[in-house]
Amino acid sequence: MTPLPGPAARRYGRVFDEIAAEYDRHRPAYPDELIDQACRVAGISSGDPVLEVGCGSGQLTRSLAGRGLRVMAVEPGTNLISLARRNLEDAGEVEFVNAQFEDAQLPRERFRAVFSASAFHWADPEASWQRAADVLVPGGTLALVQYFGMEEARSNQDQDAALAAMRKVAPDIAADWPAYRDLGGTLAGIDRRRDNISQAWSWLGSYDIGRDYAGRLFGDVQAAVMPKLIEHTPDELSALVRTMSYYARLSQDQRQSLDREYEAIHRRFGRPIRASTIAVLVTARRRADPAGAKVSS
């Protein structure tokens, strides 16, 4: 859903730190095929230095370190970064930086790639695209990966029912729900925005992070996708929803009502609740000389 503007968005982004253990337990890992594709696009292999923005509890970090990459992982949440340290104690070469990406002390033109999984939209877009370009070597790759909802015939009924439940329980949140698109529409929409990775990523997640200046910093935008059908019990769906940022905006009564709505959907269908998702990787290459690409809205 569309994050709240400015500082409010970053405040809600911090709710993940308050539920670090649940986040680690219930959020899915990212497909190896997409991480391999990102590495191929970036031309990186074992020993190369990469930066990860918003490592959370370390799902993507583990994949990167497991490929022998030297990872610097930036994460503002103290609970999340502590959990990531424990999770990745023997995973490989990882250096953690406990800071907001915009505020972190990072070396310029050091990294062959910058990765971010389900996190880049929480950084300040007035600075984040520039910072990513600043820390990349010329020709280095920015790689963004995330799961999005997808429109698909085999899950439309279930997703419509889940959204109707949200409209009933929390209409203000439902009003800003991101659009679900089919596979073809997703690929076509990215293709139409290939001249600016920030506009492509903003469109994908219904985020307000598209900035004109990012198009002057990055080129060669590419995308890869992996659709997947997931089935949830009501408890599994409720557990996943508890790791979403909007959950912090629900009252206790609303949370209990939403749990009951999921139980009712499950009884009505007589089977697990289906959701179609699409894991999307979008990459872009830092232009050789992005000098003069001043920040502008």
C-alpha positions as a Markdown table, in Angstrom:
| # | Residue | x | y | z |
|---|---|---|---|---|
| 1 | Met | 0.0 | 0.0 | 0.0 |
| 2 | Thr | 1.0 | 3.6 | -0.4 |
| 3 | Pro | 3.3 | 4.7 | 2.5 |
| 4 | Leu | 2.5 | 7.9 | 4.3 |
| 5 | Pro | 4.6 | 10.8 | 3.0 |
| 6 | Gly | 7.9 | 11.9 | 4.4 |
| 7 | Pro | 8.8 | 11.3 | 8.0 |
| 8 | Ala | 5.5 | 9.6 | 8.7 |
| 9 | Ala | 6.5 | 6.9 | 6.2 |
| 10 | Arg | 9.8 | 6.3 | 7.9 |
| 11 | Arg | 8.1 | 6.2 | 11.3 |
| 12 | Tyr | 5.8 | 3.4 | 10.1 |
| 13 | Gly | 8.8 | 1.6 | 8.6 |
| 14 | Arg | 10.2 | 1.3 | 12.1 |
| 15 | Val | 7.3 | -0.9 | 13.2 |
| 16 | Phe | 9.2 | -3.9 | 11.7 |
| 17 | Asp | 11.8 | -3.6 | 14.5 |
| 18 | Glu | 9.1 | -4.0 | 17.1 |
| 19 | Ile | 8.1 | -7.4 | 15.6 |
| 20 | Ala | 11.5 | -8.6 | 14.6 |
| 21 | Ala | 11.0 | -12.2 | 15.6 |
| 22 | Glu | 7.6 | -12.5 | 13.9 |
| 23 | Tyr | 9.0 | -10.8 | 10.8 |
| 24 | Asp | 11.8 | -13.3 | 10.6 |
| 25 | Arg | 9.4 | -16.2 | 11.1 |
| 26 | His | 6.7 | -15.4 | 8.7 |
| 27 | Arg | 8.2 | -13.3 | 5.8 |
| 28 | Pro | 9.2 | -15.5 | 2.8 |
| 29 | Ala | 12.8 | -15.7 | 1.5 |
| 30 | Tyr | 13.6 | -14.4 | -1.9 |
| 31 | Pro | 13.9 | -16.7 | -4.9 |
| 32 | Asp | 17.4 | -17.9 | -5.6 |
| 33 | Glu | 16.7 | -17.6 | -9.3 |
| 34 | Leu | 16.2 | -13.8 | -9.0 |
| 35 | Ile | 19.3 | -13.3 | -6.9 |
| 36 | Asp | 21.3 | -15.3 | -9.4 |
| 37 | Gln | 19.9 | -13.1 | -12.2 |
| 38 | Ala | 20.8 | -10.0 | -10.3 |
| 39 | Cys | 24.4 | -11.2 | -9.8 |
| 40 | Arg | 24.6 | -12.0 | -13.5 |
| 41 | Val | 23.4 | -8.6 | -14.5 |
| 42 | Ala | 25.8 | -7.0 | -12.1 |
| 43 | Gly | 28.7 | -9.2 | -13.2 |
| 44 | Ile | 29.6 | -10.0 | -9.6 |
| 45 | Ser | 30.9 | -13.2 | -8.0 |
| 46 | Ser | 32.6 | -14.4 | -4.9 |
| 47 | Gly | 34.8 | -11.8 | -3.2 |
| 48 | Asp | 33.0 | -8.7 | -4.7 |
| 49 | Pro | 31.8 | -6.0 | -2.3 |
| 50 | Val | 28.1 | -5.3 | -2.2 |
| 51 | Leu | 25.8 | -3.1 | -0.1 |
| 52 | Glu | 22.4 | -4.2 | 1.2 |
| 53 | Val | 19.9 | -1.5 | 2.1 |
| 54 | Gly | 17.5 | -2.5 | 4.9 |
| 55 | Cys | 18.7 | -6.0 | 5.7 |
| 56 | Gly | 15.9 | -6.7 | 8.2 |
| 57 | Ser | 16.5 | -10.1 | 9.9 |
| 58 | Gly | 18.9 | -11.2 | 7.1 |
| 59 | Gln | 16.8 | -13.2 | 4.6 |
| 60 | Leu | 18.5 | -11.6 | 1.5 |
| 61 | Thr | 21.8 | -11.1 | 3.4 |
| 62 | Arg | 22.1 | -14.9 | 3.8 |
| 63 | Ser | 21.7 | -15.4 | 0.0 |
| 64 | Leu | 24.3 | -12.8 | -0.8 |
| 65 | Ala | 26.9 | -14.0 | 1.7 |
| 66 | Gly | 26.2 | -17.6 | 0.6 |
| 67 | Arg | 27.4 | -16.6 | -2.8 |
| 68 | Gly | 30.7 | -15.5 | -1.4 |
| 69 | Leu | 30.0 | -11.8 | -1.7 |
| 70 | Arg | 31.4 | -9.4 | 0.9 |
| 71 | Val | 28.3 | -7.7 | 2.3 |
| 72 | Met | 27.9 | -4.5 | 4.1 |
| 73 | Ala | 24.3 | -4.6 | 5.5 |
| 74 | Val | 22.6 | -1.3 | 6.6 |
| 75 | Glu | 19.6 | -1.6 | 8.9 |
| 76 | Pro | 18.1 | 1.1 | 11.2 |
| 77 | Gly | 16.2 | -1.3 | 13.5 |
| 78 | Thr | 18.3 | -2.3 | 16.6 |
| 79 | Asn | 16.2 | -5.5 | 17.2 |
| 80 | Leu | 16.3 | -6.5 | 13.6 |
| 81 | Ile | 20.0 | -6.0 | 13.2 |
| 82 | Ser | 20.7 | -8.0 | 16.4 |
| 83 | Leu | 18.6 | -10.8 | 15.1 |
| 84 | Ala | 20.4 | -10.6 | 11.7 |
| 85 | Arg | 23.8 | -10.9 | 13.5 |
| 86 | Arg | 22.6 | -14.0 | 15.3 |
| 87 | Asn | 21.1 | -15.5 | 12.1 |
| 88 | Leu | 24.2 | -14.9 | 10.0 |
| 89 | Glu | 26.9 | -15.6 | 12.6 |
| 90 | Asp | 28.5 | -18.3 | 10.4 |
| 91 | Ala | 27.0 | -17.3 | 7.0 |
| 92 | Gly | 30.0 | -15.5 | 5.5 |
| 93 | Glu | 31.6 | -12.1 | 5.4 |
| 94 | Val | 29.0 | -9.6 | 6.5 |
| 95 | Glu | 29.6 | -6.1 | 8.1 |
| 96 | Phe | 26.5 | -4.5 | 9.7 |
| 97 | Val | 25.8 | -0.8 | 9.9 |
| 98 | Asn | 23.0 | 0.2 | 12.4 |
| 99 | Ala | 21.7 | 3.3 | 10.7 |
| 100 | Gln | 19.2 | 4.8 | 8.2 |
| 101 | Phe | 20.5 | 4.5 | 4.7 |
| 102 | Glu | 20.3 | 8.2 | 4.2 |
| 103 | Asp | 22.4 | 8.8 | 7.4 |
| 104 | Ala | 24.9 | 6.0 | 7.3 |
| 105 | Gln | 28.6 | 6.7 | 6.8 |
| 106 | Leu | 29.4 | 4.8 | 3.6 |
| 107 | Pro | 32.4 | 4.9 | 1.3 |
| 108 | Arg | 31.9 | 6.4 | -2.1 |
| 109 | Glu | 32.3 | 4.4 | -5.3 |
| 110 | Arg | 33.1 | 1.2 | -3.4 |
| 111 | Phe | 30.4 | -1.4 | -4.2 |
| 112 | Arg | 29.8 | -3.4 | -7.3 |
| 113 | Ala | 26.1 | -3.7 | -6.5 |
| 114 | Val | 23.5 | -2.3 | -4.1 |
| 115 | Phe | 20.7 | -4.7 | -3.2 |
| 116 | Ser | 17.5 | -3.9 | -1.4 |
| 117 | Ala | 14.6 | -6.3 | -0.6 |
| 118 | Ser | 11.2 | -4.9 | 0.3 |
| 119 | Ala | 13.0 | -1.9 | 2.0 |
| 120 | Phe | 14.0 | 0.8 | -0.5 |
| 121 | His | 10.7 | 2.6 | -0.3 |
| 122 | Trp | 11.2 | 3.3 | 3.4 |
| 123 | Ala | 14.2 | 5.5 | 2.6 |
| 124 | Asp | 13.8 | 9.2 | 1.8 |
| 125 | Pro | 13.5 | 9.4 | -2.0 |
| 126 | Glu | 14.9 | 12.9 | -2.1 |
| 127 | Ala | 18.2 | 11.3 | -1.1 |
| 128 | Ser | 18.1 | 7.5 | -1.6 |
| 129 | Trp | 18.6 | 7.3 | -5.3 |
| 130 | Gln | 21.5 | 9.7 | -5.1 |
| 131 | Arg | 23.1 | 7.8 | -2.2 |
| 132 | Ala | 22.8 | 4.5 | -4.1 |
| 133 | Ala | 24.6 | 6.0 | -7.1 |
| 134 | Asp | 27.2 | 7.6 | -4.8 |
| 135 | Val | 28.3 | 4.3 | -3.2 |
| 136 | Leu | 28.3 | 2.4 | -6.5 |
| 137 | Val | 31.4 | 2.1 | -8.7 |
| 138 | Pro | 30.7 | 3.6 | -12.2 |
| 139 | Gly | 28.7 | 0.9 | -14.1 |
| 140 | Gly | 27.7 | -0.7 | -10.8 |
| 141 | Thr | 24.2 | -2.2 | -10.4 |
| 142 | Leu | 21.2 | -1.3 | -8.2 |
| 143 | Ala | 19.0 | -4.4 | -7.7 |
| 144 | Leu | 15.6 | -4.1 | -6.0 |
| 145 | Val | 13.5 | -7.2 | -5.2 |
| 146 | Gln | 10.1 | -7.6 | -3.6 |
| 147 | Tyr | 6.9 | -9.6 | -3.6 |
| 148 | Phe | 3.8 | -7.9 | -4.9 |
| 149 | Gly | 0.2 | -9.1 | -5.2 |
| 150 | Met | -0.9 | -10.3 | -8.6 |
| 151 | Glu | -4.2 | -10.6 | -10.4 |
| 152 | Glu | -4.8 | -14.2 | -11.5 |
| 153 | Ala | -8.0 | -16.1 | -12.2 |
| 154 | Arg | -7.3 | -19.0 | -9.7 |
| 155 | Ser | -7.0 | -16.5 | -6.8 |
| 156 | Asn | -9.2 | -13.6 | -7.7 |
| 157 | Gln | -12.1 | -14.8 | -5.6 |
| 158 | Asp | -10.0 | -15.1 | -2.5 |
| 159 | Gln | -8.2 | -11.8 | -3.0 |
| 160 | Asp | -11.5 | -10.0 | -3.5 |
| 161 | Ala | -12.8 | -11.6 | -0.3 |
| 162 | Ala | -9.7 | -10.6 | 1.6 |
| 163 | Leu | -9.9 | -7.0 | 0.4 |
| 164 | Ala | -13.7 | -6.9 | 1.2 |
| 165 | Ala | -12.8 | -7.9 | 4.7 |
| 166 | Met | -10.3 | -5.1 | 4.9 |
| 167 | Arg | -12.9 | -2.6 | 3.6 |
| 168 | Lys | -15.3 | -3.8 | 6.3 |
| 169 | Val | -12.8 | -3.6 | 9.2 |
| 170 | Ala | -10.5 | -0.7 | 8.1 |
| 171 | Pro | -11.9 | 1.2 | 5.1 |
| 172 | Asp | -9.2 | 3.9 | 5.4 |
| 173 | Ile | -6.5 | 1.3 | 4.8 |
| 174 | Ala | -8.4 | -0.5 | 2.1 |
| 175 | Ala | -8.9 | 2.8 | 0.2 |
| 176 | Asp | -5.1 | 3.0 | -0.4 |
| 177 | Trp | -4.7 | -0.7 | -1.3 |
| 178 | Pro | -2.2 | -1.2 | -4.2 |
| 179 | Ala | -3.5 | -2.3 | -7.6 |
| 180 | Tyr | -3.2 | -5.9 | -8.5 |
| 181 | Arg | -2.1 | -6.5 | -12.1 |
| 182 | Asp | -1.8 | -9.6 | -14.2 |
| 183 | Leu | 1.6 | -10.9 | -15.3 |
| 184 | Gly | 1.4 | -9.2 | -18.7 |
| 185 | Gly | 0.3 | -5.9 | -17.3 |
| 186 | Thr | 3.1 | -6.0 | -14.7 |
| 187 | Leu | 5.8 | -6.6 | -17.4 |
| 188 | Ala | 4.3 | -4.0 | -19.7 |
| 189 | Gly | 4.1 | -1.4 | -17.0 |
| 190 | Ile | 7.8 | -1.8 | -16.1 |
| 191 | Asp | 8.8 | -1.7 | -19.7 |
| 192 | Arg | 7.0 | 1.7 | -20.2 |
| 193 | Arg | 9.1 | 3.1 | -17.3 |
| 194 | Arg | 12.4 | 1.7 | -18.3 |
| 195 | Asp | 14.0 | 5.1 | -18.6 |
| 196 | Asn | 13.7 | 5.6 | -14.8 |
| 197 | Ile | 14.0 | 2.9 | -12.2 |
| 198 | Ser | 12.5 | 5.0 | -9.5 |
| 199 | Gln | 9.3 | 5.5 | -11.6 |
| 200 | Ala | 9.1 | 1.8 | -12.3 |
| 201 | Trp | 9.5 | 0.8 | -8.7 |
| 202 | Ser | 7.1 | 3.5 | -7.5 |
| 203 | Trp | 4.5 | 2.2 | -10.0 |
| 204 | Leu | 4.9 | -1.4 | -9.0 |
| 205 | Gly | 4.3 | -0.8 | -5.3 |
| 206 | Ser | 2.0 | 2.3 | -5.5 |
| 207 | Tyr | 4.8 | 4.1 | -3.7 |
| 208 | Asp | 5.4 | 7.9 | -3.8 |
| 209 | Ile | 9.2 | 7.5 | -4.5 |
| 210 | Gly | 9.5 | 8.2 | -8.2 |
| 211 | Arg | 11.9 | 11.1 | -8.8 |
| 212 | Asp | 13.0 | 12.5 | -12.2 |
| 213 | Tyr | 16.6 | 12.9 | -11.0 |
| 214 | Ala | 17.0 | 9.1 | -10.7 |
| 215 | Gly | 16.7 | 8.7 | -14.5 |
| 216 | Arg | 19.8 | 10.7 | -14.9 |
| 217 | Leu | 21.7 | 8.5 | -12.4 |
| 218 | Phe | 20.8 | 5.1 | -13.7 |
| 219 | Gly | 20.1 | 3.5 | -17.0 |
| 220 | Asp | 19.8 | 0.0 | -18.6 |
| 221 | Val | 16.7 | -0.9 | -16.5 |
| 222 | Gln | 15.8 | -4.6 | -16.7 |
| 223 | Ala | 13.3 | -6.8 | -14.9 |
| 224 | Ala | 12.7 | -10.5 | -14.1 |
| 225 | Val | 9.7 | -12.0 | -12.4 |
| 226 | Met | 8.6 | -15.2 | -10.7 |
| 227 | Pro | 4.8 | -15.7 | -10.1 |
| 228 | Lys | 3.7 | -18.0 | -7.4 |
| 229 | Leu | 0.3 | -19.2 | -5.9 |
| 230 | Ile | 0.3 | -19.4 | -2.1 |
| 231 | Glu | -2.3 | -21.0 | 0.1 |
| 232 | His | -2.9 | -19.9 | 3.7 |
| 233 | Thr | -4.8 | -21.2 | 6.6 |
| 234 | Pro | -6.5 | -18.3 | 8.5 |
| 235 | Asp | -3.8 | -18.5 | 11.2 |
| 236 | Glu | -1.1 | -18.3 | 8.6 |
| 237 | Leu | -2.7 | -15.4 | 6.8 |
| 238 | Ser | -3.1 | -13.5 | 10.1 |
| 239 | Ala | 0.5 | -14.2 | 11.0 |
| 240 | Leu | 1.7 | -12.8 | 7.7 |
| 241 | Val | -0.6 | -9.7 | 8.0 |
| 242 | Arg | 0.9 | -9.0 | 11.5 |
| 243 | Thr | 4.3 | -8.4 | 9.8 |
| 244 | Met | 2.8 | -5.7 | 7.4 |
| 245 | Ser | 3.4 | -2.0 | 8.2 |
| 246 | Tyr | -0.3 | -1.1 | 8.1 |
| 247 | Tyr | -1.1 | -3.6 | 10.9 |
| 248 | Ala | 0.3 | -1.0 | 13.4 |
| 249 | Arg | -2.5 | 1.3 | 12.4 |
| 250 | Leu | -5.2 | -1.1 | 13.4 |
| 251 | Ser | -6.8 | -1.0 | 16.8 |
| 252 | Gln | -7.0 | -4.2 | 18.9 |
| 253 | Asp | -10.7 | -4.5 | 18.0 |
| 254 | Gln | -9.9 | -4.2 | 14.3 |
| 255 | Arg | -7.2 | -6.8 | 14.5 |
| 256 | Gln | -9.6 | -9.3 | 16.1 |
| 257 | Ser | -12.3 | -8.5 | 13.6 |
| 258 | Leu | -9.9 | -9.1 | 10.7 |
| 259 | Asp | -8.9 | -12.5 | 12.2 |
| 260 | Arg | -12.6 | -13.4 | 12.4 |
| 261 | Glu | -13.1 | -12.3 | 8.8 |
| 262 | Tyr | -10.3 | -14.6 | 7.6 |
| 263 | Glu | -11.9 | -17.5 | 9.5 |
| 264 | Ala | -15.2 | -16.8 | 7.8 |
| 265 | Ile | -13.6 | -16.7 | 4.4 |
| 266 | His | -11.9 | -20.1 | 5.1 |
| 267 | Arg | -15.2 | -21.6 | 6.2 |
| 268 | Arg | -17.1 | -20.2 | 3.2 |
| 269 | Phe | -14.6 | -21.6 | 0.7 |
| 270 | Gly | -13.9 | -24.8 | 2.6 |
| 271 | Arg | -10.2 | -24.7 | 1.6 |
| 272 | Pro | -7.1 | -22.7 | 2.2 |
| 273 | Ile | -7.2 | -19.0 | 1.2 |
| 274 | Arg | -5.3 | -18.4 | -2.0 |
| 275 | Ala | -3.1 | -15.5 | -2.9 |
| 276 | Ser | -1.2 | -14.9 | -6.1 |
| 277 | Thr | 2.1 | -13.2 | -5.7 |
| 278 | Ile | 4.9 | -12.1 | -8.0 |
| 279 | Ala | 8.5 | -11.8 | -7.0 |
| 280 | Val | 9.9 | -8.9 | -9.0 |
| 281 | Leu | 13.6 | -8.0 | -9.6 |
| 282 | Val | 14.3 | -4.7 | -11.2 |
| 283 | Thr | 17.9 | -3.7 | -11.9 |
| 284 | Ala | 19.6 | -0.6 | -13.3 |
| 285 | Arg | 23.2 | 0.4 | -14.0 |
| 286 | Arg | 24.8 | 3.5 | -12.6 |
| 287 | Arg | 25.8 | 5.8 | -15.4 |
| 288 | Ala | 29.5 | 6.3 | -15.8 |
| 289 | Asp | 29.3 | 10.0 | -15.0 |
| 290 | Pro | 26.1 | 10.9 | -13.1 |
| 291 | Ala | 27.7 | 14.2 | -12.1 |
| 292 | Gly | 25.2 | 17.1 | -12.4 |
| 293 | Ala | 22.2 | 14.9 | -11.7 |
| 294 | Lys | 21.0 | 17.1 | -9.0 |
| 295 | Val | 18.2 | 16.0 | -6.8 |
| 296 | Ser | 14.8 | 17.4 | -7.9 |
| 297 | Ser | 11.2 | 16.2 | -7.5 |
